[in-house]
């Protein structure tokens, strides 16, 4: 069975790598977004999937094309058709597959999505689960459909959350689990010769399941401005945002005219009467860090970084900014 794998960010890399370890399955090609300028140099670099594909080519001494079209237009379809693929596998590619494109795949397409669909359809389900302080999320493998994330479900597994996850750490957990789920699904599809709805593939208790569209929820794109801290919000909400926006765009505030990133924090007191204006530094707790007033509760901050400076533990930060800890003297926002 020949597969085109479509993806872009790091969360999809373990799934791409797993395809090369499955007997009877070959990667006909990789589809990813075009290279983009990165860093201060502005050098054009590939996506995480593009870089991983190049590494696989080098390490495994195999040759397969890496396609990076600007659009999935007629020219892109012609390139894909020439590879004679059987199945499309997608994970966070970032583009909608039209009907003409999906017609190129005799076995159709499947999509890996890091949520328990129909919850959190859209591009940022990992961040959404953290922002909403969920205790449970998961991974879904679904059939690709005309509408985003609305295809029938062919596999689903839960992931329990502790409340300490960042988007970075949860993405890593999800990516490894998703690779194992994808392996199982691809083996079954290959054995059934692509007949996904056939009894040859799943037993009757695990055939593709139609989503309950009435229970669907959605998450949108994240922008850099989402990382701006509103100190009028509760300590619970701000702490969740700090974890959800790690590693990007990072939560930030303004101190003395400078951008200050808040890298790590915890809820110190969840619900207390306001002692001062939200954003006021109240002092320090020697065990927990710098205490900051929020609109509801107190946040303890243990990791900070001025823009263009090193990330610091709160003790080291205070040593270089002693006035910062003076109760009521420093205001953030």
Rosetta blueprint (number, residue, H / E / L):
1 X L
2 X E
3 X E
4 X E
5 X E
6 X E
7 X E
8 X L
9 X L
10 X H
11 X H
12 X H
13 X H
14 X H
15 X H
16 X H
17 X H
18 X H
19 X H
20 X L
21 X L
22 X L
23 X L
24 X L
25 X L
26 X E
27 X E
28 X E
29 X E
30 X E
31 X E
32 X L
33 X L
34 X L
35 X L
36 X E
37 X E
38 X E
39 X L
40 X L
41 X L
42 X L
43 X E
44 X E
45 X E
46 X L
47 X L
48 X H
49 X H
50 X H
51 X H
52 X H
53 X H
54 X H
55 X H
56 X H
57 X H
58 X H
59 X H
60 X H
61 X L
62 X L
63 X L
64 X L
65 X E
66 X E
67 X E
68 X L
69 X L
70 X L
71 X L
72 X L
73 X L
74 X H
75 X H
76 X H
77 X H
78 X H
79 X H
80 X H
81 X H
82 X H
83 X L
84 X L
85 X L
86 X L
87 X E
88 X E
89 X E
90 X E
91 X E
92 X L
93 X L
94 X L
95 X L
96 X L
97 X L
98 X L
99 X H
100 X H
101 X H
102 X H
103 X L
104 X L
105 X L
106 X L
107 X L
108 X L
109 X E
110 X E
111 X E
112 X E
113 X E
114 X L
115 X L
116 X L
117 X L
118 X L
119 X L
120 X L
121 X E
122 X E
123 X L
124 X L
125 X H
126 X H
127 X H
128 X H
129 X H
130 X H
131 X H
132 X L
133 X L
134 X L
135 X L
136 X E
137 X E
138 X E
139 X E
140 X E
141 X E
142 X E
143 X E
144 X L
145 X L
146 X L
147 X L
148 X L
149 X L
150 X L
151 X L
152 X L
153 X E
154 X E
155 X E
156 X E
157 X E
158 X E
159 X E
160 X E
161 X L
162 X L
163 X L
164 X L
165 X L
166 X L
167 X H
168 X H
169 X H
170 X H
171 X H
172 X H
173 X H
174 X H
175 X H
176 X H
177 X H
178 X H
179 X H
180 X H
181 X H
182 X H
183 X H
184 X H
185 X H
186 X H
187 X H
188 X H
189 X H
190 X H
191 X H
192 X L
193 X L
194 X L
195 X L
196 X L
197 X L
198 X L
199 X L
200 X L
201 X L
202 X L
203 X L
204 X H
205 X H
206 X H
207 X L
208 X L
209 X E
210 X L
211 X L
212 X L
213 X H
214 X H
215 X H
216 X L
217 X L
218 X E
219 X E
220 X L
221 X L
222 X L
223 X L
224 X H
225 X H
226 X H
227 X H
228 X E
229 X L
230 X L
231 X L
232 X L
233 X L
234 X E
235 X H
236 X H
237 X H
238 X H
239 X H
240 X H
241 X H
242 X H
243 X H
244 X H
245 X L
246 X L
247 X L
248 X L
249 X L
250 X L
251 X E
252 X E
253 X E
254 X E
255 X E
256 X L
257 X L
258 X E
259 X E
260 X E
261 X E
262 X E
263 X E
264 X E
265 X E
266 X E
267 X E
268 X E
269 X E
270 X L
271 X L
272 X L
273 X L
274 X L
275 X L
276 X L
277 X L
278 X L
279 X L
280 X E
281 X E
282 X E
283 X E
284 X E
285 X E
286 X L
287 X L
288 X L
289 X E
290 X E
291 X E
292 X E
293 X E
294 X L
295 X L
296 X E
297 X L
298 X E
299 X E
300 X E
301 X E
302 X E
303 X E
304 X E
305 X E
306 X E
307 X L
308 X L
309 X L
310 X L
311 X L
312 X E
313 X E
314 X H
315 X H
316 X H
317 X H
318 X H
319 X H
320 X H
321 X L
322 X H
323 X H
324 X H
325 X H
326 X L
327 X L
328 X L
329 X L
330 X L
331 X E
332 X E
333 X L
